[in-house]
Amino acid sequence: MDNKEHLISLLSAFICHASSHLPDDVLKRLGEMREIEKEGFASTIYEAMFENMKLADELKRPSCQDTGVLQFFVKAGTKFPYLDDLADVLREATIKATKEAPLRHNAVEVFEEKNTGNNVGHRIPWIDWEIVPGSSDVEIYLYMAGGGCSLPGFSKVLMPLEGYEGIVKAIFDQMTSYGVNACPPCLVGIGIAGSAEVAAKLSKKALLRPVGSHNPNPRAKMMEEEIENGLNKIGLGPGGLGGKLSVMGVNIEQAARHPATLAVGMNTACWAHRRAGIKISSDLSYDLFTHKGVTL
């Protein structure tokens, strides 16, 4: 097996494992929330969630049948020796994992309205590139964005005078209207910027941050906490069937903006938040840092 084939096999195994095993931080937070939700139907829903995860591990099957449209967020070292092949490797790994996991066929070509049958299509899997000068490693985040957790997503430019209050209002309007579709408890990613596309991209990248982490800016951290507390008070509960908690957390990412524009974007991750991160060195050794102790 040459190095390219080795990379395809490694990343296919990475995708398969992520489809059936939630990351360590998500498991920890769900366990904490389960201990809080002891009343009504919420307790039963949490029992079903954990039984589902147990069976996914035992049967080696995805923890949710909607395995989404695959997205990769790549921090690519300029000296990583297989950089030229990496886009092709990720596409081939997706095709291989689709058969082996198996993953549901979710890539539907726009305009043709035809399912490709292998989760690969025009610009799919989506690959977001970030260049890391001088590094010989590559860090890859995988996110399986299912249909339900994508439904509440939005991005818009506010009138400047709406300010941060307008951002909060937009988030609550969206979560109270569509949050139930995202299979709560959700992780809410928020992007704040000067244009709609930057805010949208940052809101998706916010979902890659660990649950329980905070923006280093103290005002952003305060906003994360206040929105989280407010969303929990609306009582979506697990599965949207009522309870004390609605969200696993709120993560905000920001970019400097034009003085005349203020944009907000939001994306949500469902309770089965299939996010996984792997760091691969030039010798093809790896660290699956979101799932500690796992060997692929």
Backbone hydrogen bonds in HBPLUS format (Angstrom, degrees):
<---DONOR---> <-ACCEPTOR-->    atom                        ^
c    i                          cat <-CA-CA->   ^        H-A-AA   ^      H-
h    n   atom  resd res      DA  || num        DHA   H-A  angle D-A-AA Bond
n    s   type  num  typ     dist DA aas  dist angle  dist       angle   num
A0006-HIS N   A0002-ASP O   2.93 MM   4  6.19 151.2  2.01 149.0 158.4     1
A0007-LEU N   A0003-ASN O   2.92 MM   4  6.15 154.2  1.99 145.2 151.1     2
A0008-ILE N   A0004-LYS O   2.99 MM   4  6.31 157.1  2.05 149.7 156.0     3
A0009-SER N   A0005-GLU O   2.97 MM   4  6.21 161.9  2.00 149.5 153.7     4
A0010-LEU N   A0006-HIS O   2.90 MM   4  6.10 158.8  1.94 149.4 155.8     5
A0011-LEU N   A0007-LEU O   2.89 MM   4  6.04 169.3  1.90 154.1 156.7     6
A0012-SER N   A0008-ILE O   2.89 MM   4  5.96 145.7  2.01 143.1 153.0     7
A0013-ALA N   A0009-SER O   3.02 MM   4  6.19 159.7  2.06 145.3 150.1     8
A0014-PHE N   A0010-LEU O   2.96 MM   4  6.21 146.0  2.07 140.9 151.3     9
A0015-ILE N   A0011-LEU O   2.96 MM   4  6.16 155.6  2.02 142.7 147.6    10
A0016-CYS N   A0012-SER O   2.94 MM   4  6.21 164.9  1.96 152.0 156.1    11
A0017-HIS N   A0013-ALA O   2.91 MM   4  6.07 162.2  1.95 147.7 152.3    12
A0018-ALA N   A0014-PHE O   3.03 MM   4  6.18 161.5  2.06 146.3 151.7    13
A0019-SER N   A0015-ILE O   2.99 MM   4  6.19 142.0  2.13 146.8 157.0    14
A0020-SER N   A0017-HIS O   3.18 MM   3  5.55 142.6  2.33 105.6 115.2    15
A0021-HIS N   A0017-HIS O   2.96 MM   4  5.94 122.8  2.30 149.5 165.3    16
A0063-SER N   A0019-SER O   2.88 MM  44  6.38 156.8  1.93 144.4 144.0    17
A0027-LEU N   A0023-PRO O   3.09 MM   4  6.37 165.9  2.11 161.4 165.5    18
A0024-ASP N   A0290-THR O   3.02 MM 266  6.16 168.9  2.03 173.4 174.5    19
A0028-LYS N   A0024-ASP O   3.01 MM   4  6.21 159.0  2.05 149.2 155.1    20
A0029-ARG N   A0025-ASP O   3.04 MM   4  6.23 161.4  2.08 144.0 148.7    21
A0030-LEU N   A0026-VAL O   2.90 MM   4  6.09 165.3  1.92 155.7 159.7    22
A0031-GLY N   A0027-LEU O   2.99 MM   4  6.15 153.2  2.06 144.9 152.2    23
A0032-GLU N   A0028-LYS O   3.05 MM   4  6.38 151.1  2.14 145.7 153.4    24
A0033-MET N   A0029-ARG O   2.93 MM   4  6.20 158.3  1.97 152.6 158.5    25
A0034-ARG N   A0030-LEU O   2.86 MM   4  6.01 148.3  1.97 144.2 153.1    26
A0035-GLU N   A0031-GLY O   3.31 MM   4  6.54 144.6  2.44 138.8 146.2    27
A0036-ILE N   A0033-MET O   3.05 MM   3  5.09 133.7  2.27  96.6 109.6    28
A0037-GLU N   A0033-MET O   2.96 MM   4  6.22 157.1  2.02 156.0 161.7    29
A0038-LYS N   A0036-ILE O   3.07 MM   2  5.86 123.8  2.40 109.9  94.2    30
A0044-THR N   A0041-PHE O   3.08 MM   3  5.35 118.6  2.47 103.5 118.0    31
A0045-ILE N   A0041-PHE O   3.10 MM   4  6.45 153.3  2.18 153.2 161.2    32
A0046-TYR N   A0042-ALA O   3.05 MM   4  6.38 160.2  2.09 154.7 159.2    33
A0047-GLU N   A0043-SER O   3.05 MM   4  6.32 154.3  2.12 145.5 152.7    34
A0048-ALA N   A0044-THR O   3.02 MM   4  6.30 152.6  2.10 144.8 151.9    35
A0049-MET N   A0045-ILE O   2.93 MM   4  6.24 151.1  2.01 148.3 156.7    36
A0050-PHE N   A0046-TYR O   3.03 MM   4  6.29 165.3  2.05 154.4 156.4    37
A0051-GLU N   A0047-GLU O   2.99 MM   4  6.14 150.9  2.07 144.3 152.9    38
A0052-ASN N   A0048-ALA O   2.87 MM   4  5.96 152.0  1.94 143.4 151.4    39
A0053-MET N   A0049-MET O   3.00 MM   4  6.35 153.4  2.07 146.7 153.2    40
A0054-LYS N   A0050-PHE O   3.04 MM   4  6.19 151.9  2.12 139.6 147.1    41
A0055-LEU N   A0051-GLU O   2.99 MM   4  6.25 161.3  2.03 151.6 155.7    42
A0056-ALA N   A0052-ASN O   2.91 MM   4  6.13 151.4  1.99 146.5 155.2    43
A0057-ASP N   A0053-MET O   3.11 MM   4  6.30 152.3  2.19 142.7 148.6    44
A0058-GLU N   A0054-LYS O   3.01 MM   4  6.28 165.5  2.03 149.8 153.9    45
A0059-LEU N   A0055-LEU O   2.78 MM   4  5.74 164.7  1.81 151.6 155.9    46
A0060-LYS N   A0056-ALA O   2.91 MM   4  5.40 115.5  2.34 126.2 139.1    47
A0061-ARG N   A0056-ALA O   3.09 MM   5  4.86 150.7  2.18 129.2 138.1    48
A0126-TRP N   A0070-LEU O   3.19 MM  56  6.65 139.0  2.37 157.7 153.5    49
A0071-GLN N   A0143-TYR O   3.08 MM  72  5.26 144.8  2.21 145.6 155.5    50
A0143-TYR N   A0071-GLN O   2.89 MM  72  5.26 156.0  1.95 154.4 157.8    51
A0072-PHE N   A0126-TRP O   2.76 MM  54  6.12 166.6  1.78 167.1 171.7    52
A0128-ASP N   A0072-PHE O   2.80 MM  56  6.18 165.4  1.83 161.3 166.0    53
A0073-PHE N   A0141-TYR O   2.82 MM  68  4.98 160.1  1.86 144.7 151.3    54
A0141-TYR N   A0073-PHE O   2.87 MM  68  4.98 164.7  1.89 141.0 146.3    55
A0074-VAL N   A0128-ASP O   2.74 MM  54  5.93 166.5  1.76 173.4 175.1    56
A0130-GLU N   A0074-VAL O   2.76 MM  56  6.01 134.0  1.97 161.6 174.1    57
A0075-LYS N   A0139-GLU O   2.79 MM  64  5.03 171.1  1.80 157.9 161.0    58
A0139-GLU N   A0075-LYS O   2.97 MM  64  5.03 165.0  1.99 140.4 145.2    59
A0076-ALA N   A0130-GLU O   2.74 MM  54  6.07 143.7  1.87 156.8 168.5    60
A0132-VAL N   A0076-ALA O   2.83 MM  56  5.65 162.7  1.86 140.8 137.7    61
A0077-GLY N   A0137-ASP O   2.95 MM  60  5.30 137.5  2.13 152.4 165.5    62
A0080-PHE N   A0077-GLY O   3.08 MM   3  5.26 169.4  2.09 112.4 114.4    63
A0078-THR N   A0132-VAL O   3.16 MM  54  6.12 153.0  2.23 140.7 140.4    64
A0079-LYS N   A0135-SER O   2.80 MM  56  5.56 152.9  1.88 160.3 157.6    65
A0083-LEU N   A0080-PHE O   3.27 MM   3  5.64 153.8  2.34 127.7 124.3    66
A0085-ASP N   A0082-TYR O   3.14 MM   3  5.54 135.4  2.35 106.4 117.6    67
A0086-LEU N   A0083-LEU O   3.18 MM   3  5.14 153.3  2.26 102.4 110.4    68
A0089-VAL N   A0085-ASP O   2.87 MM   4  6.03 155.5  1.93 155.7 163.9    69
A0090-LEU N   A0086-LEU O   2.92 MM   4  6.14 158.6  1.96 154.0 157.9    70
A0091-ARG N   A0087-ALA O   3.16 MM   4  6.44 154.0  2.23 145.5 152.1    71
A0092-GLU N   A0088-ASP O   2.95 MM   4  6.18 164.9  1.97 153.0 157.1    72
A0093-ALA N   A0089-VAL O   2.80 MM   4  5.93 153.8  1.87 149.4 157.4    73
A0094-THR N   A0090-LEU O   3.04 MM   4  6.12 146.5  2.15 136.3 144.6    74
A0095-ILE N   A0091-ARG O   3.10 MM   4  6.45 156.9  2.16 148.3 153.6    75
A0096-LYS N   A0092-GLU O   2.99 MM   4  6.21 161.6  2.02 148.5 153.6    76
A0097-ALA N   A0093-ALA O   2.86 MM   4  5.99 161.3  1.90 147.4 152.7    77
A0098-THR N   A0094-THR O   2.91 MM   4  6.01 147.3  2.02 143.9 152.9    78
A0100-GLU N   A0096-LYS O   3.08 MM   4  6.32 154.9  2.15 144.1 151.8    79
A0101-ALA N   A0097-ALA O   2.79 MM   4  5.46 170.1  1.80 151.1 152.2    80
A0103-LEU N   A0098-THR O   3.06 MM   5  4.45 152.7  2.13 111.5 119.3    81
A0116-THR N   A0107-ALA O   2.92 MM   9  5.91 162.7  1.95 173.4 179.2    82
A0109-GLU N   A0114-LYS O   2.89 MM   5  5.39 162.0  1.92 147.8 141.9    83
A0113-GLU N   A0109-GLU O   2.73 MM   4  5.26 135.5  1.92 152.4 160.8    84
A0121-GLY N   A0124-ILE O   2.82 MM   3  4.87 166.2  1.84 133.5 136.9    85
A0124-ILE N   A0121-GLY O   3.10 MM   3  4.87 173.3  2.10 114.2 113.5    86
A0135-SER N   A0132-VAL O   3.43 MM   3  5.98 168.1  2.44 131.2 133.7    87
A0138-VAL N   A0280-ILE O   2.95 MM 142  5.35 153.9  2.02 150.3 158.7    88
A0280-ILE N   A0138-VAL O   2.82 MM 142  5.35 166.6  1.83 165.1 166.6    89
A0140-ILE N   A0278-ILE O   2.86 MM 138  5.39 167.8  1.87 162.9 164.7    90
A0278-ILE N   A0140-ILE O   2.92 MM 138  5.39 158.0  1.97 148.0 154.7    91
A0142-LEU N   A0276-ALA O   2.75 MM 134  5.19 163.0  1.78 156.7 162.8    92
A0276-ALA N   A0142-LEU O   3.00 MM 134  5.19 157.8  2.05 144.7 149.8    93
A0144-MET N   A0274-ARG O   3.21 MM 130  5.70 160.2  2.25 153.8 159.9    94
A0150-SER N   A0146-GLY O   3.20 MM   4  6.32 128.2  2.48 141.0 154.4    95
A0150-SER N   A0147-GLY O   3.21 MM   3  5.20 138.3  2.40  95.9 107.7    96
A0151-LEU N   A0147-GLY O   3.17 MM   4  6.32 131.3  2.42 145.4 156.7    97
A0151-LEU N   A0148-GLY O   3.31 MM   3  5.40 141.0  2.47  98.7 108.7    98
A0153-GLY N   A0150-SER O   3.04 MM   3  5.45 154.2  2.11 115.5 123.7    99
A0154-PHE N   A0266-MET O   3.09 MM 112  5.50 150.3  2.18 142.5 150.0   100
A0266-MET N   A0154-PHE O   2.85 MM 112  5.50 157.5  1.90 160.3 161.6   101
A0156-LYS N   A0264-VAL O   2.93 MM 108  5.71 158.9  1.98 159.0 165.0   102
A0264-VAL N   A0156-LYS O   2.92 MM 108  5.71 159.8  1.96 167.6 172.7   103
A0158-LEU N   A0262-LEU O   2.70 MM 104  5.42 162.8  1.73 160.3 160.7   104
A0162-GLU N   A0159-MET O   2.83 MM   3  5.59 160.6  1.87 128.1 134.7   105
A0163-GLY N   A0160-PRO O   3.14 MM   3  5.78 147.4  2.25 116.3 123.3   106
A0166-GLY N   A0162-GLU O   2.87 MM   4  4.66 140.1  2.03 128.0 131.1   107
A0166-GLY N   A0163-GLY O   3.04 MM   3  5.34 127.8  2.33 100.9 113.6   108
A0167-ILE N   A0163-GLY O   3.33 MM   4  6.81 142.5  2.48 138.3 148.4   109
A0168-VAL N   A0164-TYR O   3.05 MM   4  6.39 164.1  2.08 151.7 154.0   110
A0169-LYS N   A0165-GLU O   2.94 MM   4  6.17 160.9  1.98 147.9 153.6   111
A0170-ALA N   A0166-GLY O   2.96 MM   4  6.11 157.2  2.02 142.8 148.7   112
A0171-ILE N   A0167-ILE O   3.03 MM   4  6.32 156.3  2.09 152.2 158.3   113
A0172-PHE N   A0168-VAL O   2.99 MM   4  6.25 166.9  2.01 155.8 158.9   114
A0173-ASP N   A0169-LYS O   2.82 MM   4  5.97 158.0  1.87 151.6 158.3   115
A0174-GLN N   A0170-ALA O   3.11 MM   4  6.21 156.2  2.16 141.0 146.8   116
A0175-MET N   A0171-ILE O   2.91 MM   4  6.12 164.4  1.94 152.8 157.5   117
A0176-THR N   A0172-PHE O   2.93 MM   4  5.87 158.9  1.97 146.2 151.4   118
A0177-SER N   A0173-ASP O   3.21 MM   4  6.16 130.2  2.47 130.1 141.7   119
A0178-TYR N   A0174-GLN O   2.77 MM   4  5.76 167.0  1.79 155.9 159.6   120
A0179-GLY N   A0175-MET O   2.93 MM   4  4.18 137.5  2.11 108.9 117.7   121
A0181-ASN N   A0178-TYR O   2.94 MM   3  5.54 144.7  2.06 117.0 126.6   122
A0182-ALA N   A0179-GLY O   3.08 MM   3  5.47 155.7  2.14 110.5 117.8   123
A0271-TRP N   A0183-CYS O   3.08 MM  88  6.21 153.0  2.15 165.5 166.2   124
A0239-GLY N   A0184-PRO O   2.76 MM  55  5.07 173.4  1.77 135.0 132.8   125
A0186-CYS N   A0246-SER O   3.20 MM  60  6.75 145.9  2.32 142.7 139.0   126
A0248-MET N   A0186-CYS O   2.56 MM  62  5.59 156.3  1.61 137.8 146.5   127
A0187-LEU N   A0269-ALA O   2.95 MM  82  5.00 149.9  2.04 133.3 142.7   128
A0269-ALA N   A0187-LEU O   2.83 MM  82  5.00 154.6  1.90 145.7 153.7   129
A0188-VAL N   A0249-GLY O   3.06 MM  61  6.35 174.2  2.06 152.8 153.3   130
A0251-ASN N   A0188-VAL O   2.85 MM  63  6.23 165.1  1.87 167.5 172.5   131
A0189-GLY N   A0267-ASN O   2.75 MM  78  5.12 171.8  1.76 172.7 170.8   132
A0267-ASN N   A0189-GLY O   2.93 MM  78  5.12 156.1  1.98 143.7 150.3   133
A0190-ILE N   A0251-ASN O   2.83 MM  61  6.15 159.9  1.87 163.8 167.5   134
A0253-GLU N   A0190-ILE O   2.91 MM  63  6.34 157.3  1.96 163.4 170.7   135
A0191-GLY N   A0265-GLY O   2.89 MM  74  4.90 162.9  1.92 134.7 139.0   136
A0265-GLY N   A0191-GLY O   2.87 MM  74  4.90 151.2  1.95 143.2 147.3   137
A0192-ILE N   A0253-GLU O   3.01 MM  61  6.49 149.8  2.10 150.3 159.6   138
A0255-ALA N   A0192-ILE O   2.94 MM  63  6.44 147.5  2.04 159.1 167.1   139
A0193-ALA N   A0263-ALA O   3.07 MM  70  5.14 160.8  2.10 133.6 139.4   140
A0263-ALA N   A0193-ALA O   2.76 MM  70  5.14 173.8  1.77 146.2 144.0   141
A0199-ALA N   A0195-SER O   3.12 MM   4  6.31 167.7  2.14 157.0 160.8   142
A0200-ALA N   A0196-ALA O   2.97 MM   4  6.12 154.9  2.03 145.3 152.5   143
A0201-LYS N   A0197-GLU O   3.07 MM   4  6.19 162.7  2.10 141.4 145.7   144
A0202-LEU N   A0198-VAL O   2.97 MM   4  6.15 163.4  2.00 152.7 157.3   145
A0203-SER N   A0199-ALA O   2.98 MM   4  6.13 146.4  2.09 142.6 151.6   146
A0204-LYS N   A0200-ALA O   3.21 MM   4  6.56 147.0  2.33 146.3 153.9   147
A0205-LYS N   A0201-LYS O   3.00 MM   4  6.33 161.2  2.04 149.5 155.1   148
A0206-ALA N   A0202-LEU O   2.85 MM   4  6.00 137.4  2.03 141.4 152.6   149
A0207-LEU N   A0204-LYS O   3.03 MM   3  5.43 141.9  2.18 106.4 116.6   150
A0208-LEU N   A0205-LYS O   3.02 MM   3  5.33 154.6  2.08 107.5 115.5   151
A0209-ARG N   A0206-ALA O   3.27 MM   3  5.61 155.2  2.34 105.8 112.7   152
A0213-SER N   A0210-PRO O   3.15 MM   3  5.55 161.4  2.19 129.3 129.8   153
A0221-LYS N   A0217-ASN O   2.87 MM   4  6.13 159.0  1.92 159.5 166.4   154
A0222-MET N   A0218-PRO O   3.02 MM   4  6.19 154.7  2.09 138.5 144.8   155
A0223-MET N   A0219-ARG O   2.99 MM   4  6.23 151.8  2.07 141.6 149.3   156
A0224-GLU N   A0220-ALA O   2.87 MM   4  6.19 154.5  1.94 151.1 158.0   157
A0225-GLU N   A0221-LYS O   3.03 MM   4  6.31 163.6  2.05 153.2 156.4   158
A0226-GLU N   A0222-MET O   2.94 MM   4  6.12 158.5  1.98 148.7 154.8   159
A0227-ILE N   A0223-MET O   2.95 MM   4  6.04 163.9  1.98 150.8 154.9   160
A0228-GLU N   A0224-GLU O   2.96 MM   4  6.08 159.3  2.01 146.5 153.0   161
A0229-ASN N   A0225-GLU O   2.94 MM   4  6.11 163.3  1.96 147.2 151.7   162
A0230-GLY N   A0226-GLU O   2.98 MM   4  6.13 157.7  2.03 143.0 149.4   163
A0231-LEU N   A0227-ILE O   2.83 MM   4  6.02 161.6  1.87 154.5 159.1   164
A0232-ASN N   A0228-GLU O   2.98 MM   4  6.16 154.9  2.04 149.4 156.2   165
A0233-LYS N   A0229-ASN O   3.24 MM   4  6.45 137.2  2.43 136.6 147.1   166
A0233-LYS N   A0230-GLY O   3.13 MM   3  5.18 129.0  2.40  94.7 108.1   167
A0234-ILE N   A0231-LEU O   3.17 MM   3  5.45 151.1  2.26 103.9 112.1   168
A0235-GLY N   A0232-ASN O   3.21 MM   3  5.63 155.2  2.28 106.9 114.2   169
A0242-GLY N   A0236-LEU O   2.69 MM   6  4.84 153.2  1.76 148.1 138.5   170
A0237-GLY N   A0245-LEU O   3.04 MM   8  5.14 122.8  2.38 115.4 131.2   171
A0240-GLY N   A0237-GLY O   3.03 MM   3  5.18 156.6  2.08 128.6 128.1   172
A0241-LEU N   A0238-PRO O   3.35 MM   3  6.14 172.5  2.35 119.7 121.6   173
A0261-THR N   A0258-HIS O   3.15 MM   3  5.47 165.5  2.17 115.5 120.0   174
A0274-ARG N   A0272-ALA O   2.92 MM   2  5.89 110.8  2.42 116.9 101.2   175
A0275-ARG N   A0273-HIS O   2.96 MM   2  5.83 125.8  2.26 110.2  94.4   176
A0279-LYS N   A0287-ASP O   2.97 MM   8  5.23 157.8  2.02 138.2 144.9   177
A0287-ASP N   A0279-LYS O   2.93 MM   8  5.23 141.3  2.08 140.3 152.1   178
A0281-SER N   A0285-SER O   2.90 MM   4  5.48 168.0  1.92 159.7 163.8   179
A0284-LEU N   A0281-SER O   2.85 MM   3  5.10 158.3  1.90 116.3 120.3   180
A0291-HIS N   A0288-LEU O   3.17 MM   3  5.69 151.9  2.25 113.8 121.8   181
A0294-VAL N   A0291-HIS O   3.35 MM   3  6.07 149.5  2.45 142.9 142.1   182
